[in-house]
Amino acid sequence: MTTQLIECIPNFSEARRPEIVDQIVAAIQSVSEVKLLDRSSDLDHNRTVLTFAGTPAGVEEAAFRAIQKAAELIDLDAHTGEHPRIGATDVVPFVPLSGASMEDCVAIAKRLGVRVGSELKIPVYLYEAAAARPERTNLENIRRGQYEALKEEMGVKPERNPDFGPDKVGPAGATVIGARNPLVAFNVYLTTGDQDIAKKIAKAIRHSSGGLRYVKGSGFLVEGRAQVSMNLTNFRETPIARAVEFIRREAQRYGVSIHHCELVGLIPQEALVDCAVWYTQLDGFSPEQILETRLYQTTSPQPSNLQPATILDELAAPTPTPGGGSAGAYAGAMGAALIAMVAGLTIGKKKYAEVEAEMQAIRAVAESLRAELTQAVDDDAASFEVLMATFKLPKETDEQKQARDVAIIKATLNAAHIPLHVSEDAVKVMELALKCVKNGNLNAISDSMSGFAMARAALTAAGFNVRININSLEDKSAGEKMLKELAELEKKADKFEKEIRKVMKERGGI
């Protein structure tokens, strides 16, 4: 059996008092199943990034102990630093390494969020792959206005309330917990002390303001030198070399150049190899040509012939998750895939030249929906595991019981929110299927109808899961809005079904 290995890279709002960081490190190292890999502190940012890896249970426990220790030692009311922050433990991402999946990391993030919120009374937000709300996927949205704004707005503005824990911040602030792919933290220093230049270049390169995809950037002044600080969230799609050369070109506009670069924390070897290949123009290069890679292959145990379990194997297993909600999302993803196929079979055909642009758009939207619904397969399973975890919370005292009840309500609403989102996507797939039945390749009309049927099944399955979660609440008023949205989606689906059957008859399908 393959050993699961997961990485955790928590960021703490402290760097100027190494004795504090030492105690946080000690808390992590008190868990035998993890190993500390890196410690990186920035005095100007007043921020420390720790990297450790280990078994799923080990990293989950080590992260909790680190958050607990940081809350004891760091007071955000007395904290200053260049880097944006909302908590003593500002952000805690989990990254799947060998034998682990993103679903595993999402489940850890949600379990940890429940525990931190209930035991430490620290507000917790979920982000990236673990986000409970689409607008909280990006960390900068959660951290907008930093700790100072959050202290004023939490409990006042509903959109600022956390996913777990109290609706009020204390001196430890709030913590953002999530799951993501490997990230490269990379800083570029310029031959100037003008921070405005760094800010302008950062604005040009970051994706949120029109720059490179998978790049987050800010401009700082560090030790008297302008710095463009970046997080590359997908180094395969936006390589380091591309980002560096973009900054080099932008810097020339202001009459400056790159002084040096800096890596924060650890980096996958693949990212550095990509840089070497790009700068040395090694056409036709293969990773097999790396000496250490070849040595590792000859000395490491050979993998077994066992293949990872498919979604059908997992559904058939005698375990609570994945269940009907995941199956519904998977059906929706299959429906979206079929619609993308039909649009693709229509594109480029002279007979359908008039609908070429429409089919291009349908294919793009269908692929986007397929990705969302595929992710929902894991999200639905993870949300149920979190819900089950809330029922195991302590309830010996009135305070514990109250915290447990609040956690159960929030987890139940989240478990209903995910299939509701699946329902929305399923209806969108049905609408695309209707368009393909009307204007798509006639030879693939049965595929359009099959895509519609898969989406309809997804809506039905998701609807069951929305209702059963809402109906499990003692106070069902919290879910009334969801039930109304679901009813409207089902009405729209009924309308699409009547229309699609009519069009099928007109085109000779049935």
C-alpha positions as CSV (number, residue, x, y, z in Angstrom):
1,M,0.0,0.0,0.0
2,T,1.4,3.4,-1.0
3,T,2.1,5.7,2.0
4,Q,0.3,9.0,1.7
5,L,2.5,12.1,2.0
6,I,1.0,15.6,2.4
7,E,2.8,18.9,2.7
8,C,1.7,21.8,4.9
9,I,3.0,25.4,4.5
10,P,1.6,27.6,7.3
11,N,2.4,31.3,7.3
12,F,2.8,33.0,10.7
13,S,2.7,36.8,11.4
14,E,6.0,36.9,13.2
15,A,9.7,37.0,12.2
16,R,11.3,39.7,14.4
17,R,11.2,37.5,17.6
18,P,12.9,34.2,16.7
19,E,12.2,32.8,20.1
20,I,8.5,32.9,19.3
21,V,9.1,31.1,16.0
22,D,11.2,28.6,17.8
23,Q,8.2,27.7,20.0
24,I,5.9,27.3,17.0
25,V,8.5,25.1,15.3
26,A,8.7,23.0,18.5
27,A,5.0,22.5,18.5
28,I,5.2,21.1,14.9
29,Q,8.1,18.9,15.7
30,S,6.3,17.4,18.7
31,V,4.3,15.3,16.2
32,S,6.5,12.3,15.3
33,E,4.7,11.6,12.0
34,V,5.9,14.9,10.4
35,K,9.3,16.3,9.4
36,L,10.1,20.0,9.2
37,L,11.5,20.8,5.8
38,D,12.1,24.5,5.8
39,R,11.9,27.7,7.8
40,S,11.9,31.1,6.1
41,S,11.5,34.4,7.9
42,D,11.3,37.9,6.5
43,L,11.9,40.8,8.9
44,D,10.3,43.5,6.7
45,H,7.2,41.4,6.1
46,N,7.4,40.3,9.8
47,R,6.3,36.9,8.5
48,T,7.6,33.3,8.8
49,V,6.8,30.5,6.4
50,L,7.3,26.9,7.7
51,T,7.2,23.8,5.6
52,F,6.6,20.4,6.9
53,A,5.4,17.1,5.5
54,G,4.1,13.7,6.7
55,T,1.1,11.5,7.0
56,P,-2.4,13.0,6.7
57,A,-3.1,12.5,10.4
58,G,0.4,13.8,11.3
59,V,0.2,17.1,9.3
60,E,-3.4,17.7,10.5
61,E,-2.3,17.4,14.2
62,A,0.9,19.4,13.7
63,A,-1.0,22.2,12.0
64,F,-3.4,22.4,14.9
65,R,-0.6,22.5,17.5
66,A,1.1,25.3,15.5
67,I,-2.0,27.4,15.3
68,Q,-2.7,26.9,19.0
69,K,0.8,28.0,19.9
70,A,0.8,31.0,17.6
71,A,-2.5,32.1,19.1
72,E,-0.9,32.0,22.6
73,L,2.2,34.0,21.5
74,I,1.2,36.5,18.8
75,D,-1.0,39.6,19.3
76,L,-2.3,41.0,16.0
77,D,-3.1,44.3,17.7
78,A,0.6,44.8,18.3
79,H,1.8,43.4,14.9
80,T,3.2,45.5,12.0
81,G,4.7,44.3,8.7
82,E,4.7,44.9,5.0
83,H,2.8,41.7,4.1
84,P,-1.1,41.6,4.3
85,R,-2.4,39.4,7.1
86,I,-5.5,38.7,9.1
87,G,-4.2,36.2,11.7
88,A,-1.4,35.1,14.0
89,T,-1.5,32.0,11.8
90,D,-2.5,33.7,8.7
91,V,-2.9,30.9,6.1
92,V,-2.5,27.1,6.3
93,P,-2.5,25.4,2.9
94,F,-2.3,21.6,2.5
95,V,-0.7,20.2,-0.7
96,P,-1.0,16.6,-1.9
97,L,2.3,14.9,-2.5
98,S,2.9,11.2,-3.1
99,G,-0.1,8.8,-2.7
100,A,-2.5,11.7,-1.8
101,S,-5.2,13.5,-3.6
102,M,-6.6,17.0,-3.5
103,E,-9.7,15.5,-2.0
104,D,-7.6,14.2,0.9
105,C,-6.3,17.7,1.5
106,V,-9.7,19.3,1.3
107,A,-11.0,16.9,3.9
108,I,-8.1,17.7,6.2
109,A,-8.6,21.5,5.8
110,K,-12.3,21.2,6.7
111,R,-11.8,18.9,9.7
112,L,-9.0,21.3,10.9
113,G,-11.3,24.3,10.4
114,V,-14.0,22.7,12.5
115,R,-11.5,21.9,15.3
116,V,-9.8,25.3,15.3
117,G,-13.1,27.1,15.3
118,S,-14.6,25.1,18.1
119,E,-11.6,24.4,20.4
120,L,-9.5,27.6,19.9
121,K,-12.4,30.0,19.2
122,I,-10.6,31.3,16.2
123,P,-12.6,32.3,13.1
124,V,-11.7,30.1,10.1
125,Y,-12.2,30.7,6.4
126,L,-11.8,28.0,3.8
127,Y,-10.0,28.9,0.5
128,E,-8.7,27.5,-2.8
129,A,-9.9,23.9,-3.4
130,A,-11.5,23.8,0.0
131,A,-13.5,27.0,-0.4
132,A,-17.1,26.8,0.7
133,R,-18.1,29.8,-1.4
134,P,-16.8,30.7,-4.9
135,E,-15.8,34.3,-3.8
136,R,-13.5,32.8,-1.1
137,T,-11.4,30.7,-3.5
138,N,-8.9,33.6,-3.8
139,L,-7.0,34.4,-0.6
140,E,-6.8,38.1,-1.4
141,N,-10.7,38.4,-1.3
142,I,-10.7,37.0,2.3
143,R,-7.7,39.1,3.4
144,R,-9.1,42.4,1.9
145,G,-8.6,45.2,4.4
146,Q,-6.5,42.9,6.6
147,Y,-7.0,42.3,10.3
148,E,-8.0,45.8,11.1
149,A,-11.0,45.8,8.7
150,L,-11.9,42.3,9.6
151,K,-12.1,43.2,13.3
152,E,-14.7,45.9,12.4
153,E,-16.7,44.1,9.8
154,M,-17.0,40.5,11.2
155,G,-20.3,40.0,12.8
156,V,-21.6,43.2,11.2
157,K,-21.4,42.3,7.5
158,P,-22.7,38.7,6.8
159,E,-20.3,38.3,3.9
160,R,-17.4,38.7,6.3
161,N,-18.5,36.0,8.7
162,P,-16.3,32.9,8.9
163,D,-17.0,29.3,7.8
164,F,-16.2,28.0,11.2
165,G,-15.8,29.4,14.7
166,P,-17.1,32.6,16.3
167,D,-18.2,35.7,14.3
168,K,-15.7,37.8,16.3
169,V,-12.0,38.2,16.1
170,G,-9.7,38.2,19.1
171,P,-5.9,39.1,19.4
172,A,-5.1,36.0,17.3
173,G,-7.2,37.3,14.4
174,A,-8.6,34.7,11.9
175,T,-7.0,31.9,10.1
176,V,-7.5,30.8,6.4
177,I,-7.2,27.1,5.8
178,G,-7.3,25.3,2.5
179,A,-5.9,22.9,-0.1
180,R,-4.0,23.8,-3.2
181,N,-1.4,22.6,-5.7
182,P,2.3,23.3,-5.2
183,L,3.0,27.1,-5.1
184,V,6.2,28.9,-5.8
185,A,6.9,32.0,-3.7
186,F,9.3,34.1,-5.8
187,N,10.6,37.6,-5.2
188,V,12.3,39.8,-7.8
189,Y,14.4,42.8,-6.5
190,L,14.9,45.8,-8.8
191,T,17.8,48.2,-9.2
192,T,15.8,51.0,-7.5
193,G,14.5,52.1,-4.2
194,D,11.2,53.4,-5.7
195,Q,8.4,51.2,-4.3
196,D,5.9,52.8,-6.7
197,I,7.8,51.1,-9.6
198,A,7.5,47.7,-7.9
199,K,3.8,48.3,-7.3
200,K,3.2,49.2,-11.0
201,I,5.1,46.1,-12.2
202,A,3.2,43.9,-9.7
203,K,-0.1,45.3,-11.0
204,A,1.0,44.6,-14.6
205,I,2.0,41.0,-13.9
206,R,-0.7,39.7,-11.5
207,H,-3.7,38.0,-13.1
208,S,-6.4,39.9,-11.1
209,S,-5.4,43.1,-12.8
210,G,-4.9,41.7,-16.3
211,G,-1.5,40.1,-16.1
212,L,-0.2,36.5,-16.4
213,R,-2.5,33.7,-15.4
214,Y,-1.6,31.9,-12.1
215,V,0.4,34.9,-10.8
216,K,-0.4,36.9,-7.7
217,G,1.9,39.9,-7.1
218,S,2.5,42.9,-4.8
219,G,5.1,45.6,-4.7
220,F,7.2,46.2,-1.5
221,L,10.2,48.1,-0.3
222,V,12.6,45.6,1.4
223,E,15.9,46.7,2.9
224,G,15.8,49.9,0.8
225,R,15.2,48.0,-2.5
226,A,12.0,47.7,-4.5
227,Q,10.7,44.2,-4.6
228,V,8.1,42.5,-6.7
229,S,6.8,39.7,-4.6
230,M,5.0,36.9,-6.4
231,N,3.1,33.6,-5.8
232,L,3.0,31.4,-8.8
233,T,0.0,29.2,-8.2
234,N,0.6,26.9,-11.2
235,F,4.2,26.9,-12.3
236,R,3.5,24.5,-15.2
237,E,1.0,26.9,-16.9
238,T,3.0,30.1,-16.0
239,P,6.6,29.1,-15.6
240,I,9.1,31.1,-13.5
241,A,11.1,32.1,-16.5
242,R,8.1,33.7,-18.2
243,A,7.3,35.7,-15.1
244,V,10.9,36.9,-14.7
245,E,11.2,38.0,-18.3
246,F,7.8,39.8,-18.1
247,I,9.2,41.7,-15.1
248,R,12.5,42.4,-16.9
249,R,10.6,43.9,-19.8
250,E,8.3,46.0,-17.6
251,A,11.2,47.3,-15.5
252,Q,12.9,48.6,-18.7
253,R,9.9,51.0,-19.1
254,Y,11.0,52.7,-15.9
255,G,14.7,52.7,-16.7
256,V,15.5,50.0,-14.1
257,S,16.5,46.3,-14.3
258,I,16.5,43.2,-12.2
259,H,19.1,43.2,-9.4
260,H,18.5,39.7,-8.1
261,C,15.8,37.1,-7.3
262,E,14.8,35.3,-4.2
263,L,13.1,32.0,-3.5
264,V,10.9,31.8,-0.3
265,G,10.5,28.3,1.0
266,L,10.8,25.2,-1.1
267,I,10.3,24.7,-4.8
268,P,9.5,21.6,-6.9
269,Q,12.6,20.4,-8.9
270,E,10.4,20.4,-12.1
271,A,10.1,24.2,-11.8
272,L,13.8,24.8,-11.7
273,V,14.4,22.3,-14.6
274,D,11.9,24.2,-16.7
275,C,13.9,27.4,-16.1
276,A,17.1,25.7,-17.1
277,V,15.6,24.3,-20.2
278,W,14.1,27.7,-21.2
279,Y,17.2,29.8,-20.6
280,T,19.6,27.2,-22.2
281,Q,17.2,26.6,-25.1
282,L,17.4,22.8,-24.7
283,D,15.1,21.7,-27.5
284,G,14.0,18.1,-27.2
285,F,15.1,17.8,-23.6
286,S,13.7,14.9,-21.5
287,P,13.6,14.7,-17.7
288,E,15.1,11.2,-18.2
289,Q,18.4,13.0,-19.1
290,I,18.8,14.2,-15.5
291,L,21.5,12.1,-13.8
292,E,19.8,12.2,-10.4
293,T,16.4,11.2,-11.9
294,R,17.9,8.2,-13.6
295,L,19.7,7.2,-10.4
296,Y,16.5,7.5,-8.4
297,Q,14.6,5.4,-10.8
298,T,17.2,2.6,-10.6
299,T,17.4,2.6,-6.8
300,S,13.7,3.2,-5.8
301,P,11.2,0.4,-5.5
302,Q,9.2,-0.1,-8.6
303,P,5.5,0.8,-8.4
304,S,2.9,-1.9,-8.3
305,N,0.5,-2.7,-11.1
306,L,-2.4,-1.7,-9.0
307,Q,-4.3,1.3,-10.5
308,P,-6.1,4.0,-8.4
309,A,-9.7,3.2,-7.7
310,T,-12.2,4.7,-10.2
311,I,-15.2,6.7,-9.1
312,L,-17.3,3.6,-9.7
313,D,-15.1,1.5,-7.4
314,E,-15.3,4.2,-4.8
315,L,-19.1,4.5,-5.1
316,A,-19.4,0.7,-4.7
317,A,-17.2,0.6,-1.6
318,P,-19.0,0.1,1.7
319,T,-18.1,3.6,2.9
320,P,-20.3,6.6,3.5
321,T,-18.4,8.7,0.9
322,P,-18.5,9.2,-2.0
323,G,-22.3,8.9,-2.2
324,G,-25.3,10.1,-4.1
325,G,-24.2,13.7,-4.2
326,S,-20.9,12.8,-5.8
327,A,-22.6,10.5,-8.2
328,G,-24.9,13.3,-9.2
329,A,-22.0,15.6,-9.8
330,Y,-20.2,12.9,-11.9
331,A,-23.4,12.5,-14.0
332,G,-23.4,16.2,-14.6
333,A,-19.7,16.2,-15.6
334,M,-20.5,13.4,-18.1
335,G,-23.3,15.4,-19.5
336,A,-21.1,18.5,-20.0
337,A,-18.4,16.3,-21.6
338,L,-21.0,15.0,-24.2
339,I,-22.1,18.6,-25.0
340,A,-18.5,19.6,-25.5
341,M,-18.1,16.6,-27.8
342,V,-21.2,17.5,-29.9
343,A,-20.0,21.2,-30.2
344,G,-16.6,19.9,-31.3
345,L,-18.2,17.7,-33.9
346,T,-20.1,20.7,-35.3
347,I,-17.2,23.1,-35.4
348,G,-15.3,23.1,-38.7
349,K,-18.2,21.6,-40.8
350,K,-19.2,23.7,-43.8
351,K,-22.8,22.6,-43.3
352,Y,-22.8,24.3,-39.9
353,A,-20.7,27.4,-40.7
354,E,-23.5,29.7,-39.6
355,V,-23.4,28.3,-36.0
356,E,-19.6,28.0,-35.8
357,A,-19.2,30.9,-33.3
358,E,-22.1,29.6,-31.2
359,M,-20.6,26.2,-31.0
360,Q,-17.2,27.6,-30.1
361,A,-18.8,29.3,-27.2
362,I,-20.8,26.3,-26.2
363,R,-17.7,24.1,-26.2
364,A,-15.8,26.6,-24.0
365,V,-18.7,26.8,-21.4
366,A,-19.3,23.1,-21.4
367,E,-15.6,22.4,-20.6
368,S,-15.8,24.9,-17.8
369,L,-18.9,23.3,-16.4
370,R,-17.2,19.8,-16.7
371,A,-14.3,21.0,-14.6
372,E,-16.6,22.5,-11.9
373,L,-18.8,19.4,-11.8
374,T,-15.7,17.1,-11.6
375,Q,-14.4,19.1,-8.7
376,A,-17.8,18.8,-7.0
377,V,-17.5,15.0,-6.9
378,D,-14.7,15.5,-4.3
379,D,-16.3,18.5,-2.7
380,D,-19.5,16.7,-1.9
381,A,-17.7,13.8,-0.3
382,A,-15.5,16.1,1.7
383,S,-18.4,18.2,3.0
384,F,-20.2,15.1,4.3
385,E,-17.0,14.1,6.1
386,V,-16.9,17.5,7.7
387,L,-20.5,17.2,8.7
388,M,-19.9,13.8,10.3
389,A,-16.9,15.3,12.2
390,T,-19.1,18.0,13.8
391,F,-21.3,15.4,15.4
392,K,-18.2,14.0,17.2
393,L,-17.3,17.4,18.8
394,P,-17.5,17.5,22.6
395,K,-20.8,18.5,24.2
396,E,-20.1,18.0,27.9
397,T,-20.6,21.6,28.9
398,D,-23.2,24.2,27.7
399,E,-20.5,26.1,25.9
400,Q,-19.3,23.0,24.1
401,K,-22.8,22.0,23.2
402,Q,-23.5,25.5,21.8
403,A,-20.3,25.5,19.8
404,R,-21.1,22.0,18.5
405,D,-24.7,23.0,17.5
406,V,-23.4,26.1,15.6
407,A,-20.7,23.9,13.8
408,I,-23.4,21.3,12.8
409,I,-25.6,24.0,11.3
410,K,-22.8,25.6,9.3
411,A,-21.6,22.2,8.1
412,T,-25.1,21.1,7.1
413,L,-25.7,24.3,5.2
414,N,-22.4,23.8,3.4
415,A,-23.3,20.2,2.6
416,A,-26.5,21.5,1.0
417,H,-24.8,24.4,-0.8
418,I,-22.5,22.1,-2.8
419,P,-25.3,20.0,-4.4
420,L,-27.3,23.2,-5.0
421,H,-24.3,24.5,-7.0
422,V,-24.3,21.2,-8.8
423,S,-28.0,21.8,-9.6
424,E,-27.2,25.2,-11.1
425,D,-24.5,23.7,-13.3
426,A,-26.7,20.8,-14.3
427,V,-29.4,23.2,-15.6
428,K,-26.7,25.2,-17.5
429,V,-25.6,21.9,-19.1
430,M,-29.3,21.2,-20.1
431,E,-29.6,24.6,-21.7
432,L,-26.4,24.0,-23.7
433,A,-27.8,20.6,-24.7
434,L,-31.0,22.2,-26.0
435,K,-28.9,24.5,-28.2
436,C,-26.9,21.6,-29.5
437,V,-30.2,19.7,-30.3
438,K,-31.4,22.8,-32.2
439,N,-28.3,23.7,-34.1
440,G,-25.6,21.1,-33.6
441,N,-24.4,18.3,-35.8
442,L,-27.5,16.2,-36.7
443,N,-25.4,13.0,-36.7
444,A,-24.7,13.6,-33.0
445,I,-28.2,14.5,-31.9
446,S,-28.5,11.4,-29.7
447,D,-25.4,12.5,-27.9
448,S,-26.9,15.9,-27.2
449,M,-30.0,14.2,-25.8
450,S,-27.7,11.8,-23.7
451,G,-25.9,14.9,-22.4
452,F,-29.3,16.4,-21.4
453,A,-30.3,13.1,-19.7
454,M,-27.1,13.0,-17.7
455,A,-27.6,16.6,-16.6
456,R,-31.2,15.9,-15.7
457,A,-30.1,13.0,-13.5
458,A,-27.5,15.2,-11.9
459,L,-30.2,17.7,-11.0
460,T,-32.4,15.0,-9.6
461,A,-29.7,13.5,-7.4
462,A,-28.4,16.9,-6.3
463,G,-31.9,18.0,-5.4
464,F,-32.4,15.0,-3.1
465,N,-29.2,15.9,-1.3
466,V,-30.1,19.6,-0.9
467,R,-33.5,18.7,0.6
468,I,-32.3,16.0,2.9
469,N,-29.7,18.3,4.4
470,I,-32.0,21.2,4.9
471,N,-34.8,19.0,6.3
472,S,-32.4,17.7,8.9
473,L,-32.2,21.1,10.5
474,E,-34.4,21.9,13.5
475,D,-34.7,25.5,12.2
476,K,-35.3,25.0,8.5
477,S,-35.6,28.8,7.9
478,A,-31.8,28.9,7.4
479,G,-32.2,26.8,4.2
480,E,-35.4,28.3,2.9
481,K,-33.6,30.4,0.3
482,M,-31.8,27.3,-1.0
483,L,-35.0,25.3,-1.3
484,K,-36.6,28.2,-3.3
485,E,-33.6,28.4,-5.6
486,L,-33.8,24.6,-6.2
487,A,-37.5,24.8,-7.0
488,E,-36.8,27.5,-9.6
489,L,-34.0,25.5,-11.2
490,E,-36.4,22.4,-11.4
491,K,-39.0,24.6,-13.1
492,K,-36.5,25.8,-15.6
493,A,-35.4,22.2,-16.2
494,D,-39.0,21.1,-16.9
495,K,-39.3,23.9,-19.4
496,F,-36.1,22.9,-21.2
497,E,-37.2,19.2,-21.3
498,K,-40.5,20.1,-23.0
499,E,-38.7,22.3,-25.5
500,I,-36.0,19.8,-26.3
501,R,-38.5,17.0,-27.0
502,K,-40.3,19.3,-29.3
503,V,-37.1,20.2,-31.2
504,M,-36.1,16.5,-31.4
505,K,-39.4,15.7,-33.2
506,E,-38.9,18.6,-35.6
507,R,-35.3,17.4,-36.5
508,G,-36.4,13.8,-36.8
509,G,-34.8,12.5,-33.7
510,I,-37.8,11.0,-31.9
